[in-house]
């Protein structure tokens, strides 16, 4: 028998893990599918990027045999309803018997589900009785719900846990300690990636903007690996924050972050083909080094972004094209994306906090100069030289044609 445990998992916490563990132990499940929702039905709060929630779910179930995390709902466009998810899973995996897991509170809201009668013809329901629940009351509701919808409602036990995702988000934002409230891997992830630290950008983005960004992340999902998605949402989050602090368009900056590495994992010929199309689409010549090899992923990603969005926004395209190396005459959006790509919360290097402080304080020019210096030093350690446009950009930020001795020769 296969179990299905869905939720926003924003974040995945210890109560989620305990429910999954007890369901496996008490219900005799052969496997359990944990399903982070892609685009939930409208709620009172904003749901975070799917890449963050998907990763936290994987970290949260680490070590639980027979459990895997599915991105099925994330890959499916539009609002996610359990009924449609169940039909897809049963068809895709040939599942004969599917058990839908939930807390006991769900028994109060079955009638408000999307197509509850049809859903409960496809699945059986397994309800967790928490330690503080009135067991007799839950049993009566389970029996009544089962009779009303002609389905079987199974019950299993789990300890009482005074814990919620909103509590953890609030603690995180207030600087509180979340140790022990989430599985260790999730705690480490939140401390590193800071998925709830949007700063001023949270207020700059409307609810419609937020939803558009979630939709854009779903659109980009198939083109990126798990690791690349995490980097992209981290860049999007930090770019939006820098945009808010510097009076730029937060939604455009976040969009650039989500799309800046679309072509990063393409093979050489396809990458070069798209880079050449950048010249044709945006009428901007590229140095030869940008038409082949890794540097081609910037212009190539700009072309893919234009195709996905159905628009040739020059400011967005140029920011994406030069995000890896910088170039002279960059727009503020271009500087923001370049910096976010290097100093977003997923990054970790020696001078990072200094550069973040400069960028967040509004001194983008000095932040660019210091960031380019760090890039040059990193390349030097690898025995590589910076590209010509990076050198020209650095000269601009130095306000001088003189280069630091021995740095870029």
C-alpha positions as a printed Julia matrix, in Angstrom:
409×3 Matrix{Float64}:
   0.0    0.0     0.0
   1.2    3.52   -0.83
   0.65   6.55    1.36
   0.37  10.16    0.19
   1.25  13.01    2.53
   0.77  16.45    1.02
   1.24  19.96    2.34
   2.98  23.26    1.8
   5.81  22.22    4.18
   6.77  25.84    4.69
   8.87  24.71    6.49
   8.89  20.95    7.03
   9.01  20.48   10.82
   9.2   17.74   13.43
   5.44  17.15   13.55
   5.5   16.4     9.81
   8.32  13.93   10.3
   6.63  12.22   13.26
   3.37  11.87   11.33
   5.24  10.28    8.41
   7.18   7.95   10.71
   4.11   6.79   12.64
   2.1    6.27    9.45
   4.84   4.02    8.09
   5.02   2.08   11.34
   1.32   1.71   12.15
  -0.34   1.48    8.74
   1.97  -1.05    7.12
   2.82   1.2     4.18
   5.22  -0.1     1.56
   6.09   3.44    0.54
   5.13   6.99    1.38
   5.04   9.85   -1.12
   5.59  13.28    0.42
   4.1   15.89   -1.9
   4.92  19.6    -1.48
   2.13  21.57   -3.09
   3.17  23.6    -6.12
   0.56  26.33   -6.26
  -1.93  25.93   -3.41
  -5.5   27.23   -3.57
  -5.68  30.88   -2.44
  -4.7   31.31    1.21
  -4.34  34.23    3.57
  -0.56  34.12    3.48
   2.08  33.88    0.79
   3.65  30.47    0.22
   7.4   30.48   -0.33
   9.25  29.31   -3.42
   8.66  25.64   -4.22
  12.42  25.01   -4.5
  12.91  25.91   -0.84
   9.94  23.83    0.32
  10.88  20.83   -1.84
  14.42  20.83   -0.47
  13.24  21.16    3.14
  10.89  18.22    2.62
  13.76  16.04    1.39
  15.92  17.09    4.33
  13.01  16.5     6.69
  12.44  12.87    5.69
  16.12  11.97    5.56
  16.66   8.56    7.14
  13.03   7.41    6.85
  13.11   4.24    4.75
  10.46   3.97    2.06
   9.79   7.72    1.87
  10.44   9.88   -1.16
   9.53  13.44   -2.04
   7.71  14.1    -5.32
   7.67  17.31   -7.34
   4.6   16.2    -9.31
   2.4   19.09   -8.15
   5.19  21.62   -8.67
   5.63  20.51  -12.27
   1.91  20.71  -12.94
   0.8   24.2   -13.98
  -2.03  25.97  -12.2
  -3.65  25.52   -8.8
  -3.09  22.09   -7.28
  -6.02  20.02   -6.05
  -5.53  16.64   -4.39
  -8.09  14.95   -6.63
  -6.11  15.66   -9.8
  -2.83  14.75   -8.1
  -4.22  11.38   -7.05
  -5.38  10.57  -10.58
  -1.96  11.44  -12.01
  -0.06   9.4    -9.42
  -2.22   6.31   -9.82
  -1.81   6.42  -13.59
   1.9    7.27  -13.57
   2.99   4.66  -11.02
   0.25   2.07  -11.45
  -0.8    2.46   -7.81
  -3.75   0.26   -6.91
  -4.39   1.35   -3.34
  -3.57   4.85   -2.14
  -3.92   6.07    1.43
  -4.22   9.83    1.98
  -2.64  10.96    5.27
  -3.84  13.93    7.29
  -4.31  15.29   10.78
  -7.6   14.84   12.62
  -8.66  18.43   11.89
  -9.31  17.42    8.28
 -12.45  15.59    9.38
 -14.03  18.99   10.0
 -13.36  20.24    6.47
 -13.88  17.32    4.07
 -17.02  18.9     2.63
 -15.03  21.99    1.57
 -12.47  19.99   -0.43
 -12.37  20.09   -4.21
 -14.62  17.25   -5.42
 -14.51  15.33   -2.12
 -16.85  12.54   -3.22
 -14.8   11.83   -6.36
 -11.53  12.03   -4.42
 -12.66   9.58   -1.77
 -13.63   7.07   -4.44
  -9.97   7.05   -5.48
  -8.3    6.97   -2.05
  -8.82   5.83    1.5
  -8.22   8.3     4.31
  -5.79   7.82    7.21
  -6.16  10.29   10.05
  -3.59  10.91   12.78
  -4.98  11.14   16.31
  -2.68  13.49   18.18
  -2.02  12.92   21.86
  -4.34  15.7    23.01
  -7.19  14.88   20.64
 -10.47  13.59   22.03
 -10.16  10.06   20.67
 -13.85   9.17   20.94
 -14.83  12.37   19.15
 -12.34  11.73   16.34
 -13.55   8.15   15.96
 -17.17   9.3    15.64
 -16.27  11.92   13.03
 -14.2    9.38   11.1
 -17.1    6.94   11.11
 -19.56   9.61    9.99
 -17.25  10.83    7.22
 -16.63   7.31    6.02
 -20.34   6.55    5.87
 -21.15   9.83    4.12
 -18.59   9.31    1.36
 -18.53   5.54    1.24
 -14.86   5.28    2.07
 -12.7    3.74    4.73
 -11.14   6.05    7.32
  -8.21   4.52    9.17
  -6.83   6.0    12.38
  -3.28   6.02   13.71
  -1.67   7.62   16.74
   1.0   10.26   17.1
   2.17  12.24   20.13
   0.88  15.73   20.85
   3.23  18.36   19.45
   2.62  22.06   20.05
   4.2   23.07   16.78
   3.25  24.88   13.59
   4.99  26.19   10.49
   3.85  29.74   11.25
   5.49  29.54   14.69
   8.79  28.53   13.1
   8.6   31.27   10.47
   7.94  33.87   13.16
  10.79  32.57   15.31
  13.13  32.65   12.33
  12.3   36.26   11.49
  12.64  37.37   15.12
  16.04  35.7    15.48
  14.74  32.96   17.77
  16.17  29.47   18.08
  14.41  26.84   15.94
  16.72  24.02   16.98
  14.66  20.92   17.76
  11.53  22.28   16.06
  12.58  21.0    12.64
  14.72  18.01   11.67
  18.44  18.95   11.87
  18.92  19.19    8.11
  16.01  21.62    7.83
  17.35  23.75   10.69
  20.74  23.98    8.97
  19.06  24.81    5.67
  17.0   27.65    7.16
  20.05  29.09    8.89
  22.06  29.07    5.68
  19.5   29.99    3.02
  17.32  32.29    5.16
  14.23  31.54    3.03
  11.96  33.79    5.12
  14.27  36.81    5.19
  12.89  38.9     2.35
  13.38  42.2     4.14
  11.87  45.26    2.47
  11.11  43.3    -0.71
   8.2   41.56    1.01
   6.28  44.83    1.21
   7.31  45.98   -2.27
   5.8   42.91   -3.92
   2.02  42.77   -4.23
   0.16  39.49   -3.79
  -0.27  39.35   -7.58
   3.48  39.93   -8.06
   4.21  37.15   -5.59
   1.96  34.72   -7.41
   3.5   35.66  -10.75
   6.94  34.83   -9.34
   5.75  31.44   -8.08
   4.28  30.74  -11.52
   7.56  31.77  -13.14
   9.49  29.42  -10.87
   7.21  26.56  -11.94
   7.78  27.47  -15.6
  11.56  27.38  -15.15
  11.5   24.19  -13.03
  12.04  21.61  -15.85
  15.14  23.42  -17.15
  17.11  23.36  -13.9
  18.63  20.74  -11.63
  17.75  20.61   -7.95
  20.96  22.43   -6.99
  20.53  25.06   -9.71
  16.93  25.75   -8.67
  18.04  26.46   -5.12
  20.67  28.89   -6.35
  18.16  30.6    -8.64
  15.54  31.21   -5.95
  18.23  32.4    -3.56
  19.44  34.89   -6.19
  15.84  35.94   -6.89
  15.18  36.56   -3.2
  18.35  38.57   -2.68
  17.95  40.5    -5.94
  14.45  41.53   -4.85
  15.84  42.69   -1.54
  18.57  44.78   -3.2
  16.02  46.22   -5.61
  13.81  47.34   -2.72
  16.76  48.97   -0.99
  17.88  50.74   -4.17
  14.53  51.9    -5.52
  14.35  49.38   -8.36
  11.54  47.12   -9.54
  11.48  44.18   -7.08
   9.44  41.9    -9.3
  11.72  42.45  -12.3
  14.81  41.83  -10.17
  13.36  38.63   -8.73
  12.32  37.48  -12.22
  15.86  38.02  -13.44
  17.13  35.93  -10.55
  14.76  33.07  -11.3
  15.73  32.99  -14.98
  19.41  33.96  -14.97
  20.77  30.39  -15.19
  18.17  28.8   -17.47
  20.82  27.7   -19.97
  23.52  26.82  -17.43
  23.12  23.07  -17.84
  22.66  22.89  -21.61
  25.21  21.1   -23.77
  27.79  23.05  -25.79
  26.19  23.18  -29.26
  22.77  24.23  -27.94
  24.38  26.81  -25.66
  26.33  28.35  -28.52
  23.26  28.37  -30.77
  21.27  30.33  -28.19
  24.14  32.74  -27.5
  24.3   33.55  -31.21
  20.55  34.16  -31.23
  21.06  36.76  -28.5
  23.04  38.85  -30.99
  20.22  38.55  -33.52
  17.37  39.22  -31.09
  18.85  42.1   -29.14
  21.21  43.55  -31.76
  24.14  43.56  -29.37
  27.5   42.21  -30.46
  29.24  39.74  -28.19
  32.95  39.12  -27.76
  33.93  35.72  -29.12
  34.44  34.34  -25.61
  30.7   34.83  -24.95
  29.71  32.67  -27.9
  31.28  29.46  -26.64
  32.05  27.74  -23.37
  30.59  28.56  -19.98
  30.31  32.32  -20.57
  27.74  31.63  -23.3
  25.19  30.63  -20.65
  24.45  34.29  -19.83
  23.32  35.39  -23.32
  21.75  31.96  -23.89
  19.72  32.27  -20.68
  18.58  35.74  -21.77
  17.18  34.24  -24.98
  15.42  31.43  -23.11
  13.96  33.97  -20.66
  12.6   36.05  -23.53
  10.97  32.96  -25.02
   9.42  31.84  -21.73
   8.06  35.31  -20.96
   6.99  36.01  -24.52
   8.64  39.42  -24.41
  11.94  40.97  -25.42
  12.51  43.17  -22.38
  15.93  44.64  -23.13
  16.73  45.59  -19.54
  15.96  42.08  -18.31
  17.84  40.46  -21.18
  20.98  42.54  -20.67
  20.98  41.95  -16.92
  20.79  38.19  -17.48
  23.33  38.21  -20.32
  26.05  39.85  -18.22
  25.23  38.45  -14.78
  28.26  36.19  -14.74
  31.0   38.63  -15.73
  29.64  42.21  -15.6
  30.46  44.74  -18.31
  30.91  48.52  -18.58
  27.74  50.6   -18.58
  25.55  48.13  -16.71
  22.11  49.24  -15.55
  21.25  49.21  -11.85
  19.23  46.06  -12.51
  22.3   44.5   -14.09
  24.44  45.4   -11.09
  21.84  44.01   -8.71
  21.68  40.69  -10.55
  25.47  40.41  -10.82
  25.83  41.02   -7.09
  22.95  38.74   -6.1
  24.49  35.93   -8.16
  27.69  36.26   -6.13
  26.5   37.2    -2.62
  23.02  35.67   -2.19
  22.44  33.66    0.97
  23.48  30.38   -0.65
  27.02  31.74   -1.11
  29.82  31.54    1.42
  33.24  33.19    1.11
  35.53  35.4     3.17
  34.53  38.94    2.17
  30.86  38.2     1.58
  29.46  40.15    4.55
  31.49  43.23    3.65
  30.12  43.23    0.1
  26.58  42.56    1.32
  26.86  45.5     3.69
  27.94  47.79    0.86
  25.18  46.61   -1.48
  22.45  46.77    1.15
  23.67  50.22    2.15
  23.11  51.51   -1.37
  26.77  51.72   -2.45
  26.4   49.44   -5.45
  29.48  50.83   -7.21
  31.85  49.97   -4.36
  30.12  46.63   -3.9
  30.68  45.9    -7.6
  34.36  46.83   -7.33
  34.92  44.63   -4.28
  32.94  41.78   -5.77
  34.94  41.87   -9.0
  38.15  41.84   -6.97
  36.97  38.69   -5.2
  36.07  37.12   -8.55
  39.51  37.96   -9.95
  41.25  36.47   -6.92
  39.18  33.29   -7.19
  40.05  32.97  -10.88
  43.73  33.57  -10.1
  43.71  30.73   -7.57
  42.38  28.46  -10.32
  45.03  29.62  -12.76
  42.47  31.44  -14.92
  42.2   34.99  -16.21
  39.1   37.21  -16.14
  37.34  37.98  -19.4
  37.89  41.28  -21.18
  34.54  42.81  -20.24
  35.09  42.08  -16.54
  38.38  43.94  -16.7
  36.78  46.9   -18.47
  33.96  46.97  -15.92
  36.46  46.94  -13.07
  38.31  49.88  -14.59
  35.06  51.81  -14.64
  34.4   51.15  -10.98
  37.98  52.1   -10.12
  37.43  55.42  -11.96
  40.88  54.89  -13.44
  42.54  53.09  -16.3
  45.23  51.79  -13.94
  44.86  48.21  -12.77
  46.18  46.86   -9.46
  49.71  45.64  -10.03
  49.96  41.93  -10.78
  46.21  41.39  -10.54
  44.97  41.13  -14.11
  48.02  41.0   -16.35
